[in-house]
Every structure is written in structure tokens, then in C-alpha cells.
Amino acid sequence: MAKYFLLKSGKRSEVAPVQLFKDPSKLKVLTSELGWKIFTMLAEPGCPMDVAKKLGMHEQKIYYYINKLKENGLITELGTEQRHGAVAKFYQAVQESFVVASGNVSFSRLSIKSPEKSRLLHPFINNGKLNTTIVVGSPDPHGPWKARASDACCAIDLALFLGAFTAGENLPNYKLDTEVREDTLKGNMVLIGGPTANMITMKHNKEFPIYIDVDHEKNIVSTLSKKTYTADDSGIVSIIENPESPGKKILMMAGKRFAGTRAAILAVVTKFDEFLEGNKFDKGVKARVVKGYDIDGDGVIDTAEFLE
């Protein structure tokens, strides 16, 4: 389990993830010049054949050090890829910093998310920085329905979630839908709220594999399961490529009503890994229908589950 050190320099403070060791012998492989070089190269995902090629060395020698690094918990296997008829394994450093501590050292618990989960949020978060604009509906009457959006308060929970992966720089990180211009439309976007309250959601609504049918009581329609969801506490979480900008993405969280939008945000905050597993009717599509529940009976949606 990763630990975190609070580093202070003048008025600036940063939290650095470190890997804790109580047995210094596990770091012995790093005392070798080649072992250290291979480890630093695996700060980013890599496979032995690529490392061997970059170092101009035999792949078997690279495998020796990779096995040692893996045995001592310094790197982890990420997955495999077919290459030229062979299986290439990919590895990455568990952490880039270490602490060797005796048994009586204690650490405070800090609510900092793991680098592994941060990578799952790419491209919306990139290198510890928010790489998107959060778009919420304006609270003033606007659009064809002259709606007043009430979803912005839900975005507070989402912002706290995203903030755990970032340094909180580059303010502001949001725009009202009425403030969005061409540069924002061509970037990564996180859309909060349905198409009647958020005009940018309306612009892309039918491009999502699960969308809100504004002509039929704002029911949720899935093109994947061919089902229609009519409950007020049902919502959508979906990621698509930005149609206006190849390489950029749009994450949308919306509901038939306010309760559905809240359920969608809860699903992202508490079950993002599960969301990324894809729709059960097509695992390659990141689009899910969610339902919210008020488990403690206080009138507020506090739990969400995926319906598809």
C-alpha cells in the first residue's frame, strides 16, 4: 500500500507518494547501475524488448533484472500485447520514490488517490493536472426550454473527487454552458446535466450511445440494449470521442431529473473502475445507465448502481 510524505518548501506544500519498505534488502537490485537504469525507464509502462532495444543489450539480461524488480515489489505487470507472433509483457514502477522505515514509524492517513487510478482518468487528468473544462448549466433561464439548471451543486462532489488527483492549478476549471466558446468545444469536456438545462449536452446528446429523449418526457434511451428508462432517479455516464476534435473526449453525467444526475456523479466518484468495464451489451463502449437510491432514508440519493 502506498504512503504519502508531506513535503514543505517555504509556503508551498506538496504530497509525494512513496513506497514503504521495512526490509532494505529488497532495494538491493537498485544498487546495480543496470538495475537502476531499467527501473527508471519503467517509470512509464514498458516491455523488456523495448528496454533491451533502447539500451542495446540482450533481452535475456533485461529479463533477469525485471524479474528481480518484480520479486521485490518494485514493479508491477500491467498486461500483455501481441507482437510479431509473441506475447510482450508490460511493466511499470509501483512508485518512483521509497522510504525505508523501522517498525515504530507511523504515518498519518491522507486522502490522496493512487497514481494507478489517476491514469484511468486520462485524458481528463494528465500529469497531475486537470486537462478538461467542466461545463455546468446556467442557473438563469436559457435555451429553448428557458430552463434554470440546478445540477451545478452536484458537481461539487465531482470536483472534490477530481481534486484528489490534481494540484488544483489553472483556475477556473469550469464554465457555464452559456459561456462556452469554440476553444472549449474543441477540448476535453466534462458535461454536467441533461440537454434541457445544459446546452452543450443538448448539442452532443444524440451522439452518445445512451441519450435523453427530450421529446418523450426526457426518458433515457439506450441504443445498446434498445431499452427505455423512465424513472426520475435514472441517469447516464458516458465517454465519447469529441466529434469536433479528434483525440479529445467528452465525459457526460446527466439524468432524467436532478436525482438522476446526482446518481450519475455518484457512480463516477465511487465506481469509476466499474464504469470503465463498459456496457454489458457492448464492453467496448463506455456508456452506462445508473439508478440512484436513498439508502439511509433522508431524502437524498446516496448510492448508485449500474443497470447496464
C-alpha positions in Angstrom: 0.0 0.0 0.0 1.4 3.4 -1.0 2.2 6.0 1.7 2.5 9.7 1.3 5.0 12.3 2.5 4.1 15.9 3.0 7.0 18.0 1.6 7.2 21.6 2.5 9.3 24.3 0.8 8.6 27.8 2.1 4.8 28.4 1.7 4.4 25.6 -0.8 3.4 22.1 0.3 3.2 19.0 -1.9 2.2 15.4 -1.2 4.6 12.9 -2.7 3.6 9.2 -3.0 6.3 6.8 -1.7 6.6 3.0 -1.3 7.4 1.9 2.2 10.0 -0.8 2.9 10.9 -2.3 6.2 13.4 -4.7 4.7 16.2 -2.7 2.9 17.5 -5.9 1.2 14.5 -5.5 -1.3 16.2 -2.5 -2.7 19.5 -4.3 -3.4 18.7 -4.7 -7.1 18.7 -0.9 -7.4 22.3 -0.7 -6.3 23.3 -2.2 -9.7 23.8 0.5 -12.3 21.8 -1.5 -14.9 19.1 -2.4 -12.4 18.6 1.3 -11.5 18.6 2.3 -15.2 15.9 -0.3 -16.1 13.8 0.7 -13.1 13.9 4.4 -14.1 12.9 3.5 -17.6 9.9 1.8 -16.2 8.5 5.0 -14.6 6.3 4.8 -17.7 4.9 1.5 -19.0 7.4 -0.6 -20.9 8.2 -4.1 -22.1 11.6 -5.9 -21.9 12.1 -6.0 -25.7 11.7 -2.2 -25.9 14.1 -1.6 -22.9 16.6 -4.0 -24.4 16.5 -2.2 -27.7 17.0 1.2 -26.1 19.9 0.0 -24.1 21.4 -2.0 -26.9 21.5 -5.2 -24.7 20.4 -8.8 -24.9 16.7 -9.2 -23.9 17.6 -12.1 -21.6 19.8 -9.9 -19.4 17.0 -7.3 -19.1 14.5 -10.0 -18.1 16.9 -11.0 -15.3 16.6 -7.6 -13.7 12.9 -7.2 -14.4 12.3 -10.5 -12.6 14.3 -9.2 -9.6 12.4 -5.9 -9.6 9.1 -7.7 -9.7 10.1 -10.2 -7.0 10.9 -7.3 -4.6 7.6 -5.4 -5.3 9.3 -2.6 -7.2 7.4 -3.0 -10.4 4.1 -4.5 -11.4 2.9 -6.3 -14.5 0.3 -4.2 -16.4 -0.8 -6.5 -19.1 0.2 -8.1 -22.4 0.3 -7.3 -26.1 0.7 -9.5 -29.2 3.9 -8.6 -31.1 5.2 -10.4 -34.2 3.6 -13.6 -33.1 4.9 -13.4 -29.5 3.4 -12.1 -26.2 5.0 -8.9 -24.9 4.5 -8.2 -21.1 4.4 -4.6 -20.0 5.6 -3.4 -16.6 5.6 -0.2 -14.6 7.2 1.0 -11.4 4.9 0.8 -8.4 6.2 4.1 -7.1 9.1 6.3 -8.1 10.1 7.1 -4.5 10.9 4.9 -1.5 11.2 5.1 2.3 13.0 2.5 4.4 11.5 2.7 7.9 11.7 0.8 11.2 8.6 -0.9 12.6 7.8 2.0 15.0 7.4 4.7 12.3 3.8 5.8 11.9 2.1 7.6 9.0 -1.0 9.8 9.0 -3.8 8.8 6.7 -4.2 11.3 3.9 -7.0 11.2 1.3 -4.8 11.1 -1.7 -5.7 8.9 -4.6 -3.4 6.4 -6.2 -1.4 7.1 -9.4 -3.0 3.9 -10.9 -6.5 5.4 -10.7 -5.2 8.8 -12.0 -4.1 7.0 -15.2 -7.6 5.7 -15.6 -8.9 9.3 -15.7 -6.7 10.2 -18.7 -7.2 12.4 -20.8 -9.3 14.4 -18.4 -6.4 14.4 -15.9 -2.9 14.4 -17.4 0.4 14.5 -15.3 -1.4 15.6 -12.2 -3.3 18.5 -13.9 -6.9 18.9 -14.9 -6.9 18.7 -18.7 -10.6 19.4 -19.3 -13.3 22.0 -18.7 -16.3 21.2 -16.5 -19.4 22.6 -18.1 -22.5 23.1 -16.0 -25.9 24.6 -16.9 -26.5 28.2 -16.2 -28.9 28.9 -13.3 -30.6 31.6 -15.4 -33.4 30.8 -17.8 -31.8 29.9 -21.1 -32.1 27.7 -24.2 -35.3 26.6 -26.0 -36.8 25.4 -22.7 -35.8 28.5 -20.8 -34.6 26.1 -18.1 -32.8 27.1 -14.9 -30.1 24.4 -14.2 -29.9 23.1 -10.7 -27.2 20.4 -11.3 -24.2 22.6 -10.5 -24.3 21.8 -6.8 -23.8 18.1 -7.7 -20.5 19.0 -9.4 -19.1 19.8 -6.0 -18.7 16.1 -5.2 -17.2 15.5 -8.6 -14.7 18.4 -8.1 -13.6 17.0 -4.8 -13.0 13.6 -6.4 -11.0 15.1 -9.3 -9.1 17.4 -6.9 -7.6 14.4 -5.2 -5.6 13.7 -8.4 -4.5 17.3 -9.2 -2.6 20.2 -7.7 -5.7 22.5 -8.0 -4.0 24.8 -10.5 -5.2 26.6 -13.7 -8.3 28.2 -12.2 -11.1 28.4 -13.1 -11.8 24.9 -14.3 -15.5 25.3 -15.1 -17.7 27.3 -17.5 -21.5 27.8 -17.6 -22.9 26.4 -20.8 -23.8 29.9 -21.9 -20.1 30.9 -21.6 -18.7 28.1 -23.8 -16.9 29.2 -26.9 -15.0 27.5 -29.8 -11.8 26.7 -27.9 -13.7 24.9 -25.1 -15.8 23.0 -27.6 -12.7 21.6 -29.2 -11.1 20.4 -26.0 -11.8 17.7 -23.4 -15.1 18.4 -21.7 -17.0 17.1 -18.6 -20.7 17.8 -19.0 -23.0 18.0 -16.0 -26.7 17.9 -16.5 -29.2 16.9 -19.2 -29.9 18.6 -22.6 -32.7 20.9 -21.4 -30.5 22.5 -18.8 -27.1 22.3 -20.4 -26.9 23.5 -23.9 -23.6 21.7 -24.6 -25.1 18.4 -23.5 -28.0 19.2 -25.9 -25.5 19.8 -28.7 -24.0 16.3 -28.3 -27.0 14.5 -26.8 -27.8 12.2 -29.8 -24.1 11.5 -30.4 -23.9 9.5 -27.1 -24.9 5.8 -27.3 -27.2 6.4 -24.4 -29.1 9.7 -24.6 -32.1 11.6 -23.2 -35.2 11.8 -25.4 -36.3 15.4 -24.9 -39.4 14.8 -27.0 -40.7 12.0 -24.8 -40.7 13.1 -21.1 -36.9 13.2 -21.0 -36.7 9.4 -20.9 -33.3 7.7 -21.2 -32.9 5.7 -24.3 -30.1 3.1 -24.8 -29.1 2.3 -28.4 -27.1 -0.6 -27.0 -29.8 -2.5 -25.1 -32.8 -0.9 -27.0 -34.3 -0.2 -23.6 -36.0 3.0 -22.4 -35.6 4.1 -18.7 -38.4 6.2 -17.3 -37.6 6.5 -13.5 -36.7 10.0 -12.3 -33.7 8.7 -10.4 -32.1 7.1 -13.5 -29.1 8.7 -15.1 -26.3 8.3 -17.7 -22.5 8.2 -17.5 -20.8 8.1 -20.9 -17.4 8.9 -22.6 -17.2 9.6 -26.3 -14.6 11.0 -28.7 -15.2 14.7 -29.2 -16.8 14.9 -32.6 -15.3 18.4 -33.2 -11.8 17.5 -32.2 -10.1 14.1 -32.8 -8.1 12.9 -29.8 -10.2 14.9 -27.3 -13.0 13.3 -25.3 -16.3 14.2 -23.6 -17.5 12.7 -20.3 -21.2 13.3 -19.7 -23.1 12.8 -16.5 -26.8 13.5 -16.8 -30.2 12.3 -15.5 -33.8 12.5 -16.4 -34.2 14.7 -13.3 -31.9 16.1 -10.7 -31.8 12.8 -8.8 -30.6 11.0 -11.9 -27.7 13.5 -12.4 -26.7 13.0 -8.8 -26.8 9.3 -9.2 -24.6 9.6 -12.3 -22.0 11.7 -10.5 -22.1 9.2 -7.5 -21.3 6.4 -9.9 -18.3 8.2 -11.3 -17.0 9.1 -7.8 -17.5 5.8 -6.2 -17.4 3.2 -9.0 -15.2 4.7 -11.8 -13.3 1.4 -12.2 -16.6 -0.4 -12.7 -17.8 2.2 -15.2 -14.7 1.6 -17.3 -15.6 -2.1 -17.7 -18.0 -0.9 -20.4 -21.7 -1.5 -21.1 -22.8 -5.2 -20.6 -24.3 -5.2 -24.1 -21.0 -3.9 -25.6 -17.9 -3.9 -23.4 -16.1 -1.7 -25.8 -18.5 1.2 -25.2 -18.0 3.4 -22.1 -21.7 4.2 -21.6 -23.8 3.1 -18.6 -27.3 3.6 -17.3 -27.3 4.2 -13.5 -30.0 4.2 -10.9 -29.9 6.2 -7.6 -31.0 5.0 -4.2 -31.7 6.8 -0.9 -30.4 4.1 1.4 -30.5 6.0 4.7 -33.9 7.4 4.0 -33.0 11.1 4.4 -34.5 12.1 1.1 -31.1 12.4 -0.7 -29.7 10.0 -3.2 -26.6 8.5 -1.6 -25.9 5.3 -3.6 -25.8 4.4 -7.3 -25.7 1.2 -9.2 -25.4 0.3 -12.9 -28.4 -1.0 -14.7 -26.5 -1.7 -17.9 
